[in-house]
C-alpha cells in the first residue's frame, strides 16, 4: 500500500531466465482478493513473455529502503477499463529498514502514553515504546482493536501524548506497521508503528525538545551504569 501511495517504480524480472524485465508501478492493492495490480509494459512482446515466464522478482527502493519480493507469476486483468497484470500478494518480503531519524526508547521511570481513537469510536490510552522525529510506536494489548479495526495505511485523527506539555495538542498519525508480540505461540500484544503527518512547526519543535531530553536521560543512565560497574570491580578486587 505504501508503494502504491508513493507511486514507487518497481523492477519486474523473471527469476529463472535471461529474459528482460521492465519498470512498473502498483496501481491498486486489493486485499480482499489477495492480489495487487501493476501497469503492463508498453512492449506487447514483453507482456506475452512475462505471462509465461513463471516466477518473477520484484525490486524497489521505498523512501531509501531497499525492498524485494517474488511472485509465482502474473495474470492479465482489467481495472477501470485499463489492462493490468494481477499479482498475488506475497506472504513475505525483504524490507531493509533504515530509519531516517534515530528512535529513542521511552524510559520506564518517565512513561508516556498516547490516546488514540480507533474506528470503534472508543479512545484507547496506549503506552509509547519509542519515538523519533518522524514517528513513534505503542503497545496495544487489545487483540481485537489491533487486528480487526486497524489497517496498514490507516490515518488516525486526534492522537494525543500525555506529556510533555508542548506535545499535548492533538495530532494526526498514519499506521505503518503492526507486529505481534508474543511467546511460545501465545498472543501477548501488538506493537503498532505510526508516522507523524501534518505536523505544525510547534509540534516538530516539541518533538526535538523531547528527543533531547530523552537523550540526556539515556546519557545519565549509561554514566551511572559505568560507574556502578567500576565500583563493582573495585569491591571484588
C-alpha positions in Angstrom: 0.0 0.0 0.0 2.9 2.3 0.7 4.4 1.5 -2.7 1.0 2.3 -4.3 0.6 5.6 -2.4 4.1 6.8 -3.3 3.9 5.5 -6.9 7.2 3.8 -6.4 8.9 2.4 -9.5 9.3 -1.3 -9.3 11.6 -3.5 -11.4 10.0 -6.8 -12.5 12.2 -9.6 -14.0 11.9 -13.4 -14.4 14.0 -15.2 -11.8 14.8 -18.3 -13.8 15.5 -16.9 -17.3 17.6 -14.3 -19.0 14.5 -12.5 -20.4 14.5 -8.8 -19.8 12.1 -7.1 -17.4 10.5 -3.7 -17.1 9.7 -0.9 -14.7 6.2 -0.5 -13.4 4.1 0.8 -10.6 1.3 -0.6 -8.3 -2.0 0.8 -9.4 -4.2 -0.8 -6.8 -4.0 -3.2 -3.9 -7.0 -5.5 -3.4 -6.6 -7.3 0.0 -10.0 -9.0 -0.3 -8.8 -10.7 -3.4 -5.3 -11.2 -2.2 -3.8 -9.5 -5.3 -2.4 -6.2 -6.4 -2.5 -4.7 -9.9 0.5 -3.3 -11.8 0.8 -1.4 -15.0 1.6 -3.6 -18.0 4.6 -2.9 -20.3 4.3 -0.8 -23.4 6.1 -3.7 -25.2 3.4 -6.2 -26.2 6.0 -9.0 -26.9 7.4 -8.5 -23.4 4.0 -8.7 -21.9 3.4 -12.0 -23.7 6.7 -13.4 -22.4 6.1 -12.3 -18.8 2.7 -14.2 -18.8 4.6 -17.5 -19.3 7.8 -16.6 -17.5 6.9 -18.2 -14.2 8.3 -16.8 -11.0 9.1 -13.1 -11.1 11.3 -11.0 -8.9 10.1 -7.5 -7.8 12.7 -5.0 -6.5 12.2 -1.4 -5.5 13.5 1.4 -3.2 10.9 2.9 -1.0 12.0 6.2 0.6 15.5 4.9 0.8 14.6 1.5 2.0 15.5 -1.4 -0.4 12.6 -3.9 -0.8 12.1 -7.0 -2.9 9.7 -9.9 -3.1 8.8 -12.7 -5.5 5.5 -13.8 -7.1 4.6 -17.1 -8.9 3.5 -15.1 -12.0 1.2 -12.5 -13.4 -2.3 -12.7 -14.9 -3.8 -10.2 -17.4 -6.8 -8.4 -16.0 -8.8 -5.2 -16.4 -9.0 -2.4 -13.9 -11.1 0.7 -14.5 -11.1 -0.1 -18.2 -7.3 -0.4 -18.4 -5.2 -3.5 -19.0 -3.2 -4.5 -15.9 -1.3 -7.5 -14.5 -2.8 -9.1 -11.4 -0.2 -10.3 -9.0 -0.7 -12.4 -5.8 0.2 -10.5 -2.7 3.4 -12.2 -1.4 3.4 -13.8 2.0 6.7 -12.1 2.9 9.0 -9.5 1.5 12.6 -8.3 2.2 12.5 -4.8 3.7 15.8 -3.5 4.8 14.7 -0.8 7.3 17.0 2.2 7.6 15.4 4.9 9.7 15.8 8.5 8.5 15.5 9.5 12.2 17.1 8.0 15.3 14.5 6.4 17.5 14.8 6.7 21.3 13.1 4.3 23.8 10.9 5.8 26.5 12.4 5.1 30.0 10.2 3.1 32.4 10.8 5.8 35.0 9.2 8.5 32.8 6.4 6.8 30.9 4.5 8.4 28.1 1.0 7.3 26.8 -0.7 8.2 23.6 -4.5 8.4 23.4 -5.9 7.3 20.1 -9.4 7.0 18.8 -9.9 3.8 16.9 -12.6 3.1 14.3 -14.7 1.6 17.0 -15.0 5.3 18.1 -13.5 4.4 21.5 -10.5 6.1 22.9 -7.5 3.9 23.9 -4.6 5.1 26.1 -1.6 3.1 24.9 2.0 3.1 26.3 4.5 4.7 24.0 7.6 2.4 23.5 9.8 4.7 21.4 9.7 8.0 19.5 11.7 9.8 16.7 11.3 13.0 14.7 9.2 11.2 12.2 7.1 8.7 14.2 6.6 6.5 17.3 5.4 3.1 18.3 2.9 1.9 21.0 2.0 -1.3 22.7 -1.6 -2.5 22.3 -2.8 -5.5 24.4 -6.3 -5.3 22.9 -6.1 -8.1 20.3 -9.4 -7.2 18.7 -8.8 -3.5 18.5 -5.4 -4.0 17.0 -6.1 -6.8 14.5 -9.7 -6.2 13.4 -10.1 -2.4 13.4 -6.7 -1.2 12.1 -5.3 -1.5 8.6 -1.8 -0.5 7.4 -2.0 3.0 5.9 -5.0 4.0 8.1 -4.8 7.6 9.4 -5.9 8.3 12.9 -7.1 11.8 13.8 -6.9 13.4 17.3 -4.0 11.4 18.7 -2.6 12.9 21.9 0.5 12.4 24.1 0.3 12.6 27.9 3.4 14.7 28.2 5.3 17.0 27.7 3.0 20.0 27.6 4.5 21.1 24.2 3.1 17.8 22.7 -0.4 17.8 24.3 -2.1 19.3 21.3 -3.9 16.6 19.2 -2.1 15.4 16.1 -2.6 13.0 13.1 -0.7 9.8 12.6 -0.6 7.0 10.0 -0.2 3.3 10.9 2.9 2.0 9.1 3.3 -1.4 10.7 1.7 -3.9 13.1 3.8 -6.6 14.8 2.6 -9.4 17.0 4.5 -9.6 20.3 4.2 -13.0 22.0 6.0 -16.0 23.2 5.6 -19.8 22.8 2.9 -19.2 20.2 0.7 -17.3 22.6 -0.5 -13.8 21.8 0.7 -11.1 24.2 0.2 -7.8 22.4 0.6 -5.8 19.2 3.4 -3.3 18.6 2.0 -0.6 16.4 4.3 1.8 14.5 3.0 5.2 13.4 4.2 8.0 11.2 3.5 11.7 12.1 1.5 13.5 9.4 0.7 17.2 9.0 3.0 18.3 11.8 3.0 22.0 12.9 6.3 23.8 13.5 5.4 24.0 17.2 4.8 20.2 17.3 8.1 19.5 15.4 10.0 21.7 17.9 8.3 19.9 20.8 9.5 16.5 19.4 13.0 17.9 19.1 13.0 19.0 22.7 11.6 15.7 23.9 14.3 13.7 22.0 17.0 16.0 23.5 15.6 15.3 27.0 15.4 11.5 26.4 19.0 11.5 25.0 20.1 13.3 28.2 18.3 10.7 30.4 19.9 7.9 28.4 23.3 9.5 28.8 22.9 9.8 32.6 21.7 6.2 32.8 24.8 5.0 30.8 27.1 7.0 33.1 25.5 5.5 36.2 25.8 2.0 34.8 29.5 2.5 34.0 30.2 4.0 37.5 28.4 1.1 39.2 30.4 -1.4 37.0 33.7 0.3 38.0 32.6 0.3 41.7 31.7 -3.4 41.5 35.1 -4.3 40.1 36.9 -2.3 42.7 35.0 -4.1 45.5 35.8 -7.5 44.0 39.5 -6.7 44.0 
